[in-house]
């Protein structure tokens, strides 16, 4: 689910920037000037990695807890 969200967000941003570029170049005959600084720090990358990992675990039917898996002896088949 997280991968889909990232893909859709990038797609929407790409379409918006592309439409603006087309408007500037061909319809208004002006050259666009873009000043953009994209800064991704290690904390942001860690958050993205954690969300994607947890989404993959959930899709596989697995769960993760900070204290580890609990063993329930009563549920073991003998």
HELIX and SHEET records of a PDB file:
HELIX    1   1 UNK A    2  UNK A   22  1                                  21    
HELIX    2   2 UNK A   23  UNK A   27  3                                   5    
HELIX    3   3 UNK A   42  UNK A   59  1                                  18    
HELIX    4   4 UNK A   73  UNK A   75  5                                   3    
END                                                                             
